[in-house]
């Protein structure tokens, strides 16, 4: 940029232009087409760019030569203060609470969730079913994580997590459906894609397909989704979510009480009874509503204890891969069904899923996302992938904790 001296400005004020005196150039901070870069672009905070420092000196030199320097100098100070407040910091322990409980760190469920912390973090403490601590690895790919450690408290109910979050004893907590739409001060929200599949799975001893179909037709998924799940996720009669398969809408999921009553009317009265166990207490309200829906159709569904030998179970499985055939095979395994034949085309995949749903041995109900409440002290992220896998290596805390 050409140096603009006071003499040049004075000469041009007196020199007539095509339509009068030539106006003086505006202050640099007000020039719309000449943005002033006060920092190096590489100082944004990714681990690959850490150590790059802002180049503020050039900004000072430019502002010293420009008109309106006082206003620009104030803007510079504000920019520097904002940059300092948002610059990633090393240190601190990220405190995470979850409902799940794992006895061993190498179990499949623990590996799915906690295993994603490696190789950026290594397991250093393990209290079976209660607590785990992962420490930052200095030789992690891409550089050492900003956090010193991740402390995970297991077997915490959604209510206990909410209390700990509100009292500043947790940084990341799981959220139940009733909490997602409730405003909470100082809380941000992380959501995955719909990867949790809620379904009713029948035991082999329930042999009459009419009984199973009647329950499938009696459940009012739409009402449960609206009232109890607060419209989070999707109502579905399919195993694979729509975002993976593209055809989930082809499997019906609407209630049909008239058809359910017609099926049950052909059964002896003594056969119109089922017991339903709920593996996760968070699903108890949904199970109670299913029982009421079944009663409207003429079917008695009695809720049983989680470990009881019930006729059916309300369970939750996960989509573990964005690849449709792999995802369907994993869901079949989770529901204790034979793995479907390989699907080389969308039509074959649709047929394979249809074979799993035939006979109503499993009744898909909803596809739900993972939902986490995150403290505003946590920066970076989002710390989860669309599949709900943790990615904490680039997170940092606003103030380090010992």
C-alpha positions as a Markdown table, in Angstrom:
| # | Residue | x | y | z |
|---|---|---|---|---|
| 1 | Unk | 0.0 | 0.0 | 0.0 |
| 2 | Unk | 1.3 | 3.5 | -0.9 |
| 3 | Unk | 2.3 | 5.7 | 2.0 |
| 4 | Unk | -0.3 | 8.4 | 2.4 |
| 5 | Unk | 1.4 | 11.6 | 3.8 |
| 6 | Unk | -0.2 | 14.6 | 5.2 |
| 7 | Unk | 1.2 | 16.7 | 2.3 |
| 8 | Unk | -0.4 | 14.5 | -0.3 |
| 9 | Unk | -3.7 | 14.8 | 1.4 |
| 10 | Unk | -3.4 | 18.6 | 1.6 |
| 11 | Unk | -2.5 | 18.8 | -2.2 |
| 12 | Unk | -5.4 | 16.7 | -3.2 |
| 13 | Unk | -7.9 | 18.7 | -1.2 |
| 14 | Unk | -7.0 | 21.7 | -3.3 |
| 15 | Unk | -6.6 | 19.9 | -6.6 |
| 16 | Unk | -10.0 | 19.8 | -8.5 |
| 17 | Unk | -11.2 | 16.5 | -9.8 |
| 18 | Unk | -13.7 | 15.7 | -12.6 |
| 19 | Unk | -16.5 | 16.9 | -10.4 |
| 20 | Unk | -14.9 | 18.8 | -7.6 |
| 21 | Unk | -12.3 | 18.3 | -4.9 |
| 22 | Unk | -11.1 | 14.7 | -4.6 |
| 23 | Unk | -12.2 | 13.3 | -1.2 |
| 24 | Unk | -9.6 | 12.1 | 1.3 |
| 25 | Unk | -9.4 | 8.3 | 1.7 |
| 26 | Unk | -11.4 | 6.9 | 4.6 |
| 27 | Unk | -9.8 | 5.5 | 7.8 |
| 28 | Unk | -8.3 | 2.1 | 7.3 |
| 29 | Unk | -10.6 | 0.5 | 9.8 |
| 30 | Unk | -13.6 | 1.8 | 7.9 |
| 31 | Unk | -12.5 | 0.8 | 4.4 |
| 32 | Unk | -15.0 | -1.9 | 3.3 |
| 33 | Unk | -12.8 | -3.5 | 0.6 |
| 34 | Unk | -9.6 | -3.4 | 2.6 |
| 35 | Unk | -9.9 | -5.7 | 5.6 |
| 36 | Unk | -7.0 | -5.5 | 8.0 |
| 37 | Unk | -5.6 | -8.9 | 9.0 |
| 38 | Unk | -4.4 | -8.6 | 12.6 |
| 39 | Unk | -3.6 | -12.2 | 13.2 |
| 40 | Unk | -1.9 | -15.1 | 11.4 |
| 41 | Unk | -4.5 | -17.4 | 9.9 |
| 42 | Unk | -2.7 | -20.4 | 11.4 |
| 43 | Unk | -3.4 | -19.3 | 15.0 |
| 44 | Unk | -6.9 | -20.7 | 15.0 |
| 45 | Unk | -6.1 | -23.5 | 17.4 |
| 46 | Unk | -5.9 | -26.8 | 15.6 |
| 47 | Unk | -3.2 | -29.1 | 17.0 |
| 48 | Unk | -1.4 | -29.0 | 13.7 |
| 49 | Unk | -1.0 | -25.2 | 13.9 |
| 50 | Unk | -0.4 | -24.8 | 17.7 |
| 51 | Unk | 2.6 | -22.7 | 18.5 |
| 52 | Unk | 1.8 | -20.1 | 15.7 |
| 53 | Unk | 1.6 | -16.6 | 17.2 |
| 54 | Unk | -0.5 | -13.7 | 16.0 |
| 55 | Unk | 1.3 | -11.1 | 13.9 |
| 56 | Unk | 0.0 | -8.1 | 15.6 |
| 57 | Unk | 3.0 | -5.8 | 14.8 |
| 58 | Unk | 1.9 | -5.4 | 11.2 |
| 59 | Unk | -1.5 | -4.3 | 12.4 |
| 60 | Unk | -0.1 | -1.7 | 14.7 |
| 61 | Unk | 2.2 | -0.3 | 12.0 |
| 62 | Unk | -0.7 | 0.0 | 9.6 |
| 63 | Unk | -3.0 | 1.6 | 12.1 |
| 64 | Unk | -0.3 | 4.1 | 13.2 |
| 65 | Unk | -0.3 | 5.4 | 9.6 |
| 66 | Unk | -4.0 | 5.5 | 9.0 |
| 67 | Unk | -6.5 | 8.2 | 9.9 |
| 68 | Unk | -8.9 | 7.5 | 12.6 |
| 69 | Unk | -6.2 | 5.7 | 14.6 |
| 70 | Unk | -7.9 | 6.1 | 17.9 |
| 71 | Unk | -11.0 | 4.1 | 16.9 |
| 72 | Unk | -8.9 | 1.6 | 15.1 |
| 73 | Unk | -6.6 | 1.2 | 18.1 |
| 74 | Unk | -9.5 | 0.5 | 20.3 |
| 75 | Unk | -10.8 | -2.1 | 17.8 |
| 76 | Unk | -7.3 | -3.7 | 17.8 |
| 77 | Unk | -7.3 | -4.0 | 21.6 |
| 78 | Unk | -10.8 | -5.6 | 21.5 |
| 79 | Unk | -9.6 | -8.1 | 18.9 |
| 80 | Unk | -6.5 | -9.0 | 20.8 |
| 81 | Unk | -8.6 | -9.5 | 24.0 |
| 82 | Unk | -11.1 | -11.7 | 22.1 |
| 83 | Unk | -8.3 | -13.7 | 20.6 |
| 84 | Unk | -6.6 | -14.3 | 23.9 |
| 85 | Unk | -9.9 | -15.5 | 25.4 |
| 86 | Unk | -10.5 | -18.1 | 22.7 |
| 87 | Unk | -6.9 | -19.3 | 22.2 |
| 88 | Unk | -6.7 | -23.1 | 23.0 |
| 89 | Unk | -5.0 | -23.9 | 26.3 |
| 90 | Unk | -3.3 | -27.0 | 27.5 |
| 91 | Unk | -4.3 | -28.7 | 30.7 |
| 92 | Unk | -7.4 | -29.7 | 32.7 |
| 93 | Unk | -9.5 | -32.9 | 33.2 |
| 94 | Unk | -12.6 | -33.2 | 31.1 |
| 95 | Unk | -15.3 | -34.7 | 33.3 |
| 96 | Unk | -17.8 | -37.0 | 31.5 |
| 97 | Unk | -20.8 | -38.9 | 32.9 |
| 98 | Unk | -22.7 | -41.7 | 31.2 |
| 99 | Unk | -25.5 | -44.1 | 32.0 |
| 100 | Unk | -23.7 | -47.2 | 30.8 |
| 101 | Unk | -21.6 | -49.4 | 33.0 |
| 102 | Unk | -18.7 | -51.6 | 31.8 |
| 103 | Unk | -17.0 | -54.3 | 33.9 |
| 104 | Unk | -14.0 | -54.5 | 31.5 |
| 105 | Unk | -12.4 | -51.9 | 29.2 |
| 106 | Unk | -12.1 | -54.5 | 26.4 |
| 107 | Unk | -15.8 | -55.5 | 26.2 |
| 108 | Unk | -17.4 | -54.7 | 22.9 |
| 109 | Unk | -19.7 | -52.0 | 24.3 |
| 110 | Unk | -16.9 | -50.3 | 26.2 |
| 111 | Unk | -14.7 | -50.4 | 23.1 |
| 112 | Unk | -17.4 | -48.9 | 21.0 |
| 113 | Unk | -17.6 | -45.8 | 23.2 |
| 114 | Unk | -14.4 | -45.6 | 25.2 |
| 115 | Unk | -12.1 | -47.2 | 22.6 |
| 116 | Unk | -12.6 | -44.1 | 20.4 |
| 117 | Unk | -10.5 | -42.1 | 22.8 |
| 118 | Unk | -7.4 | -44.0 | 21.6 |
| 119 | Unk | -4.7 | -43.3 | 20.4 |
| 120 | Unk | -4.9 | -39.7 | 21.6 |
| 121 | Unk | -5.6 | -40.9 | 25.2 |
| 122 | Unk | -4.5 | -44.0 | 27.0 |
| 123 | Unk | -6.3 | -45.8 | 29.8 |
| 124 | Unk | -4.5 | -45.2 | 33.2 |
| 125 | Unk | -7.2 | -46.0 | 35.8 |
| 126 | Unk | -10.1 | -48.4 | 35.7 |
| 127 | Unk | -12.7 | -49.1 | 38.5 |
| 128 | Unk | -15.1 | -51.7 | 37.1 |
| 129 | Unk | -18.5 | -50.4 | 36.5 |
| 130 | Unk | -17.8 | -47.1 | 38.2 |
| 131 | Unk | -14.9 | -44.9 | 36.8 |
| 132 | Unk | -12.3 | -44.7 | 34.2 |
| 133 | Unk | -9.5 | -42.2 | 33.6 |
| 134 | Unk | -7.7 | -41.7 | 30.2 |
| 135 | Unk | -4.5 | -39.6 | 30.1 |
| 136 | Unk | -3.3 | -37.6 | 27.1 |
| 137 | Unk | -0.6 | -39.4 | 25.0 |
| 138 | Unk | 2.4 | -37.2 | 24.3 |
| 139 | Unk | 3.1 | -39.1 | 21.1 |
| 140 | Unk | -0.4 | -39.1 | 19.8 |
| 141 | Unk | -0.9 | -38.7 | 16.0 |
| 142 | Unk | -1.3 | -35.0 | 15.2 |
| 143 | Unk | 0.2 | -33.9 | 18.5 |
| 144 | Unk | -0.6 | -34.1 | 22.2 |
| 145 | Unk | -4.2 | -33.4 | 23.0 |
| 146 | Unk | -5.0 | -30.1 | 24.8 |
| 147 | Unk | -6.6 | -31.9 | 27.7 |
| 148 | Unk | -4.5 | -33.6 | 30.3 |
| 149 | Unk | -7.1 | -36.3 | 30.9 |
| 150 | Unk | -10.7 | -37.5 | 30.5 |
| 151 | Unk | -12.4 | -38.7 | 33.7 |
| 152 | Unk | -15.5 | -40.9 | 33.0 |
| 153 | Unk | -18.1 | -41.6 | 35.7 |
| 154 | Unk | -20.2 | -44.7 | 34.8 |
| 155 | Unk | -23.6 | -45.9 | 35.9 |
| 156 | Unk | -25.0 | -42.4 | 36.5 |
| 157 | Unk | -28.7 | -41.9 | 35.9 |
| 158 | Unk | -29.9 | -39.1 | 33.7 |
| 159 | Unk | -31.2 | -37.3 | 36.8 |
| 160 | Unk | -27.9 | -37.6 | 38.7 |
| 161 | Unk | -26.1 | -36.4 | 35.6 |
| 162 | Unk | -28.4 | -33.3 | 35.4 |
| 163 | Unk | -27.7 | -32.5 | 39.0 |
| 164 | Unk | -24.0 | -32.8 | 38.6 |
| 165 | Unk | -24.0 | -30.7 | 35.5 |
| 166 | Unk | -26.0 | -28.0 | 37.2 |
| 167 | Unk | -23.7 | -27.9 | 40.2 |
| 168 | Unk | -20.5 | -27.7 | 38.0 |
| 169 | Unk | -19.4 | -31.3 | 38.8 |
| 170 | Unk | -19.5 | -32.5 | 35.2 |
| 171 | Unk | -18.6 | -31.0 | 31.8 |
| 172 | Unk | -20.3 | -33.5 | 29.5 |
| 173 | Unk | -23.5 | -35.4 | 30.3 |
| 174 | Unk | -26.0 | -37.5 | 28.5 |
| 175 | Unk | -29.5 | -36.0 | 28.0 |
| 176 | Unk | -32.8 | -37.7 | 28.2 |
| 177 | Unk | -35.6 | -36.8 | 25.8 |
| 178 | Unk | -37.4 | -34.7 | 28.4 |
| 179 | Unk | -34.3 | -32.6 | 28.8 |
| 180 | Unk | -33.5 | -31.8 | 25.1 |
| 181 | Unk | -36.0 | -29.0 | 24.8 |
| 182 | Unk | -35.6 | -27.7 | 28.2 |
| 183 | Unk | -33.4 | -24.6 | 28.3 |
| 184 | Unk | -30.5 | -24.8 | 30.7 |
| 185 | Unk | -28.1 | -21.9 | 31.4 |
| 186 | Unk | -24.5 | -22.6 | 30.4 |
| 187 | Unk | -25.3 | -25.7 | 28.3 |
| 188 | Unk | -24.6 | -26.4 | 24.7 |
| 189 | Unk | -26.0 | -29.4 | 22.8 |
| 190 | Unk | -24.2 | -32.1 | 20.8 |
| 191 | Unk | -26.4 | -34.4 | 18.7 |
| 192 | Unk | -25.4 | -37.4 | 16.6 |
| 193 | Unk | -27.3 | -38.8 | 13.6 |
| 194 | Unk | -30.2 | -41.2 | 14.6 |
| 195 | Unk | -28.1 | -44.2 | 15.5 |
| 196 | Unk | -30.0 | -45.8 | 18.4 |
| 197 | Unk | -32.6 | -48.3 | 17.4 |
| 198 | Unk | -35.3 | -48.9 | 20.0 |
| 199 | Unk | -37.3 | -52.1 | 19.4 |
| 200 | Unk | -39.4 | -54.8 | 20.9 |
| 201 | Unk | -37.8 | -58.2 | 20.6 |
| 202 | Unk | -39.8 | -61.4 | 21.2 |
| 203 | Unk | -38.5 | -64.6 | 22.8 |
| 204 | Unk | -38.8 | -67.8 | 20.6 |
| 205 | Unk | -41.5 | -69.2 | 22.9 |
| 206 | Unk | -44.0 | -66.6 | 21.6 |
| 207 | Unk | -44.9 | -68.6 | 18.5 |
| 208 | Unk | -48.1 | -67.1 | 17.3 |
| 209 | Unk | -47.3 | -64.4 | 14.7 |
| 210 | Unk | -50.7 | -62.9 | 15.0 |
| 211 | Unk | -50.0 | -62.0 | 18.6 |
| 212 | Unk | -46.7 | -60.3 | 17.7 |
| 213 | Unk | -48.3 | -58.5 | 14.8 |
| 214 | Unk | -51.2 | -57.3 | 17.0 |
| 215 | Unk | -48.7 | -55.6 | 19.4 |
| 216 | Unk | -46.9 | -54.0 | 16.5 |
| 217 | Unk | -50.1 | -52.5 | 15.2 |
| 218 | Unk | -51.3 | -51.4 | 18.6 |
| 219 | Unk | -48.3 | -49.3 | 19.5 |
| 220 | Unk | -48.9 | -45.6 | 18.8 |
| 221 | Unk | -45.4 | -44.6 | 17.8 |
| 222 | Unk | -46.4 | -41.1 | 16.8 |
| 223 | Unk | -47.9 | -40.2 | 20.1 |
| 224 | Unk | -45.0 | -41.6 | 22.1 |
| 225 | Unk | -42.6 | -39.7 | 19.8 |
| 226 | Unk | -44.4 | -36.5 | 20.3 |
| 227 | Unk | -45.1 | -36.6 | 24.0 |
| 228 | Unk | -42.4 | -38.8 | 25.6 |
| 229 | Unk | -39.6 | -38.3 | 23.2 |
| 230 | Unk | -40.2 | -34.7 | 22.5 |
| 231 | Unk | -40.0 | -35.3 | 18.7 |
| 232 | Unk | -36.4 | -36.3 | 18.9 |
| 233 | Unk | -35.3 | -38.8 | 16.3 |
| 234 | Unk | -37.6 | -40.6 | 14.0 |
| 235 | Unk | -40.6 | -42.9 | 14.1 |
| 236 | Unk | -39.8 | -46.0 | 12.0 |
| 237 | Unk | -40.9 | -49.5 | 11.3 |
| 238 | Unk | -37.4 | -50.3 | 9.8 |
| 239 | Unk | -34.2 | -51.5 | 11.4 |
| 240 | Unk | -31.9 | -49.2 | 9.4 |
| 241 | Unk | -32.4 | -45.5 | 9.7 |
| 242 | Unk | -33.5 | -43.5 | 6.6 |
| 243 | Unk | -30.2 | -41.6 | 6.4 |
| 244 | Unk | -28.4 | -44.9 | 5.9 |
| 245 | Unk | -30.7 | -47.0 | 3.8 |
| 246 | Unk | -32.8 | -44.5 | 2.0 |
| 247 | Unk | -35.9 | -46.8 | 2.1 |
| 248 | Unk | -36.9 | -46.9 | 5.7 |
| 249 | Unk | -40.2 | -45.2 | 4.9 |
| 250 | Unk | -41.2 | -48.2 | 3.0 |
| 251 | Unk | -41.7 | -50.2 | 6.2 |
| 252 | Unk | -44.9 | -49.2 | 7.8 |
| 253 | Unk | -44.9 | -47.9 | 11.4 |
| 254 | Unk | -48.4 | -46.5 | 11.8 |
| 255 | Unk | -50.8 | -47.8 | 14.4 |
| 256 | Unk | -53.9 | -49.7 | 13.3 |
| 257 | Unk | -56.1 | -50.6 | 16.2 |
| 258 | Unk | -58.9 | -52.1 | 14.1 |
| 259 | Unk | -56.5 | -54.6 | 12.4 |
| 260 | Unk | -54.9 | -55.4 | 15.8 |
| 261 | Unk | -58.3 | -56.2 | 17.4 |
| 262 | Unk | -59.2 | -58.3 | 14.4 |
| 263 | Unk | -56.1 | -60.4 | 14.8 |
| 264 | Unk | -56.6 | -60.8 | 18.6 |
| 265 | Unk | -60.2 | -61.8 | 18.2 |
| 266 | Unk | -59.1 | -65.0 | 16.6 |
| 267 | Unk | -57.0 | -66.0 | 19.6 |
| 268 | Unk | -58.2 | -67.6 | 22.8 |
| 269 | Unk | -58.6 | -65.1 | 25.7 |
| 270 | Unk | -55.9 | -66.8 | 27.7 |
| 271 | Unk | -53.4 | -66.2 | 24.8 |
| 272 | Unk | -53.9 | -62.5 | 24.7 |
| 273 | Unk | -51.3 | -61.8 | 27.4 |
| 274 | Unk | -47.6 | -60.8 | 27.2 |
| 275 | Unk | -44.9 | -59.8 | 29.7 |
| 276 | Unk | -42.5 | -57.1 | 28.6 |
| 277 | Unk | -39.1 | -56.4 | 30.3 |
| 278 | Unk | -37.3 | -53.1 | 30.0 |
| 279 | Unk | -33.5 | -53.2 | 30.1 |
| 280 | Unk | -32.9 | -49.5 | 30.6 |
| 281 | Unk | -34.9 | -47.6 | 33.2 |
| 282 | Unk | -34.9 | -44.6 | 30.9 |
| 283 | Unk | -37.4 | -46.5 | 28.7 |
| 284 | Unk | -39.8 | -47.3 | 31.5 |
| 285 | Unk | -42.3 | -44.4 | 30.5 |
| 286 | Unk | -42.3 | -45.7 | 26.9 |
| 287 | Unk | -43.0 | -49.3 | 28.1 |
| 288 | Unk | -45.9 | -48.0 | 30.2 |
| 289 | Unk | -47.4 | -46.3 | 27.2 |
| 290 | Unk | -47.0 | -49.4 | 25.1 |
| 291 | Unk | -48.9 | -51.4 | 27.7 |
| 292 | Unk | -51.7 | -48.8 | 27.5 |
| 293 | Unk | -51.8 | -49.0 | 23.7 |
| 294 | Unk | -52.0 | -52.8 | 23.9 |
| 295 | Unk | -54.9 | -52.7 | 26.3 |
| 296 | Unk | -56.8 | -50.5 | 23.9 |
| 297 | Unk | -56.4 | -53.3 | 21.3 |
| 298 | Unk | -57.5 | -56.0 | 23.7 |
| 299 | Unk | -54.0 | -57.3 | 24.6 |
| 300 | Unk | -52.7 | -57.4 | 28.2 |
| 301 | Unk | -49.1 | -56.4 | 28.5 |
| 302 | Unk | -47.6 | -56.7 | 32.0 |
| 303 | Unk | -44.2 | -55.0 | 32.6 |
| 304 | Unk | -41.6 | -57.2 | 34.2 |
| 305 | Unk | -38.3 | -56.6 | 35.9 |
| 306 | Unk | -35.2 | -56.1 | 33.7 |
| 307 | Unk | -33.8 | -59.6 | 34.4 |
| 308 | Unk | -37.1 | -61.4 | 34.4 |
| 309 | Unk | -37.8 | -64.2 | 31.8 |
| 310 | Unk | -40.3 | -62.1 | 29.9 |
| 311 | Unk | -42.0 | -62.8 | 26.6 |
| 312 | Unk | -40.6 | -59.8 | 25.0 |
| 313 | Unk | -38.0 | -57.1 | 25.8 |
| 314 | Unk | -37.8 | -53.4 | 25.0 |
| 315 | Unk | -34.2 | -53.0 | 24.0 |
| 316 | Unk | -31.9 | -50.6 | 22.3 |
| 317 | Unk | -29.2 | -51.4 | 19.7 |
| 318 | Unk | -26.9 | -49.2 | 17.8 |
| 319 | Unk | -25.9 | -48.5 | 14.2 |
| 320 | Unk | -22.2 | -49.1 | 14.2 |
| 321 | Unk | -21.3 | -48.3 | 10.6 |
| 322 | Unk | -22.5 | -46.0 | 7.8 |
| 323 | Unk | -22.2 | -48.9 | 5.4 |
| 324 | Unk | -25.7 | -50.4 | 5.1 |
| 325 | Unk | -24.9 | -54.1 | 4.9 |
| 326 | Unk | -22.5 | -53.9 | 7.8 |
| 327 | Unk | -25.0 | -51.9 | 9.8 |
| 328 | Unk | -27.8 | -54.4 | 9.2 |
| 329 | Unk | -25.5 | -57.3 | 10.1 |
| 330 | Unk | -24.6 | -55.7 | 13.4 |
| 331 | Unk | -28.2 | -55.0 | 14.2 |
| 332 | Unk | -29.2 | -58.6 | 13.5 |
| 333 | Unk | -26.4 | -59.8 | 15.8 |
| 334 | Unk | -27.6 | -57.4 | 18.5 |
| 335 | Unk | -31.1 | -58.8 | 18.3 |
| 336 | Unk | -29.8 | -62.4 | 18.3 |
| 337 | Unk | -31.0 | -63.1 | 14.7 |
| 338 | Unk | -29.0 | -64.9 | 12.0 |
| 339 | Unk | -26.8 | -62.6 | 10.0 |
| 340 | Unk | -28.5 | -61.8 | 6.7 |
| 341 | Unk | -27.0 | -62.7 | 3.4 |
| 342 | Unk | -24.7 | -60.2 | 1.8 |
| 343 | Unk | -26.4 | -57.4 | -0.1 |
| 344 | Unk | -24.7 | -56.2 | -3.2 |
| 345 | Unk | -27.5 | -53.8 | -4.3 |
| 346 | Unk | -30.2 | -51.6 | -2.6 |
| 347 | Unk | -32.8 | -54.1 | -3.7 |
| 348 | Unk | -30.9 | -57.0 | -2.1 |
| 349 | Unk | -30.4 | -55.0 | 1.1 |
| 350 | Unk | -34.1 | -54.2 | 1.2 |
| 351 | Unk | -35.0 | -57.8 | 0.8 |
| 352 | Unk | -32.5 | -58.8 | 3.5 |
| 353 | Unk | -34.0 | -56.4 | 6.0 |
| 354 | Unk | -37.5 | -57.5 | 5.0 |
| 355 | Unk | -36.6 | -61.1 | 5.9 |
| 356 | Unk | -35.5 | -60.0 | 9.4 |
| 357 | Unk | -38.8 | -58.1 | 10.0 |
| 358 | Unk | -41.0 | -60.9 | 8.5 |
| 359 | Unk | -43.0 | -62.6 | 11.2 |
| 360 | Unk | -42.7 | -59.6 | 13.7 |
| 361 | Unk | -40.0 | -61.3 | 15.8 |
| 362 | Unk | -38.6 | -57.8 | 16.2 |
| 363 | Unk | -40.7 | -54.6 | 16.1 |
| 364 | Unk | -38.7 | -51.5 | 15.4 |
| 365 | Unk | -40.1 | -48.4 | 17.1 |
| 366 | Unk | -37.7 | -45.4 | 16.9 |
| 367 | Unk | -34.4 | -44.2 | 15.6 |
| 368 | Unk | -32.8 | -41.7 | 18.1 |
| 369 | Unk | -29.7 | -39.6 | 18.2 |
| 370 | Unk | -27.1 | -39.6 | 21.0 |
| 371 | Unk | -27.6 | -36.3 | 22.9 |
| 372 | Unk | -25.0 | -34.7 | 25.2 |
| 373 | Unk | -25.2 | -31.5 | 27.3 |
| 374 | Unk | -21.9 | -29.7 | 27.1 |
| 375 | Unk | -20.6 | -27.0 | 29.5 |
| 376 | Unk | -19.6 | -23.7 | 27.9 |
| 377 | Unk | -16.2 | -24.1 | 29.4 |
| 378 | Unk | -15.6 | -26.9 | 26.8 |
| 379 | Unk | -14.3 | -25.5 | 23.5 |
| 380 | Unk | -13.6 | -27.1 | 20.2 |
| 381 | Unk | -15.6 | -29.9 | 18.7 |
| 382 | Unk | -18.2 | -31.0 | 18.2 |
| 383 | Unk | -16.7 | -33.9 | 20.1 |
| 384 | Unk | -18.9 | -36.6 | 18.6 |
| 385 | Unk | -19.2 | -38.0 | 15.1 |
| 386 | Unk | -22.5 | -38.7 | 13.3 |
| 387 | Unk | -22.2 | -42.2 | 14.6 |
| 388 | Unk | -21.9 | -40.9 | 18.2 |
| 389 | Unk | -18.2 | -41.8 | 18.5 |
| 390 | Unk | -16.2 | -39.6 | 20.9 |
| 391 | Unk | -13.6 | -37.2 | 19.4 |
| 392 | Unk | -12.0 | -35.4 | 22.3 |
| 393 | Unk | -8.5 | -34.8 | 21.1 |
| 394 | Unk | -9.1 | -31.3 | 19.9 |
| 395 | Unk | -11.2 | -30.2 | 22.9 |
| 396 | Unk | -9.9 | -27.8 | 25.4 |
| 397 | Unk | -11.1 | -26.2 | 28.6 |
| 398 | Unk | -11.5 | -22.5 | 29.1 |
| 399 | Unk | -9.6 | -22.7 | 32.4 |
| 400 | Unk | -7.3 | -25.6 | 33.3 |
| 401 | Unk | -8.2 | -27.8 | 36.2 |
| 402 | Unk | -5.7 | -29.5 | 38.4 |
